[in-house]
Amino acid sequence: MLQKKIEDDFGYRRYHDRDIEVIDRGGSKGCGVFAARQFLPGELILEVRGQLLNQKDYEGSTYVMEFDDKWYLEPGVPACYVNHSCSPNTELMKITKFTMGFVAFCNIEAGTEITFDYQWEAADWIPRCNCGAPNCRGWVVGETEVKKMEKLTGKRKPGKKNKDESGK
């Protein structure tokens, strides 16, 4: 109740400018960042600012981004709401000494959700992916980590059947 009142009064989970807006889709979908205008390939959509944290001293959060070999970047609003997709429309790049940025690698129309591929390493806390892309890997991990996730969870990628289930 208190969190909802704070969000309603202060707009903590809201953000919009002429280029993007954070929209809370509710339920399990949560917040996402959406294009407020068209973006062309190569265009910077959003500069990611936040707190730089030493990797050896920080266990991270589900928002943290790897800045380089020594540092993580804990992003602030609105960047912390950019969701994962196995078929993303942006890539995350280091753009200054202290910031990163989401750069479009395809045409992105107004109203489209801004996404990038988190490419997490396999771990027991990794959630299932629900991006809905035709090439969805089933978990929020990099392509090379899928087999490790299957071993960790003992489960196959969603939508794939074991030999005895498919009758083959």
Salt bridges, closest charged atoms under 4 A:
GLU7 OE2 - ARG13 NE 2.55
ASP8 OD2 - LYS4 NZ 3.02
ASP8 OD1 - ARG14 NH2 3.67
ASP9 OD2 - LYS5 NZ 2.90
ASP19 OD1 - ARG18 NH1 3.49
ASP19 OD1 - ARG37 NE 2.53
GLU43 OE2 - ARG37 NH2 2.59
GLU47 OE1 - ARG49 NH2 2.98
ASP68 OD2 - LYS94 NZ 3.80
GLU113 OE1 - ARG25 NH1 2.98
ASP117 OD1 - HIS84 ND1 3.63
ASP117 OD1 - ARG137 NH2 2.61
GLU145 OE2 - LYS148 NZ 3.12
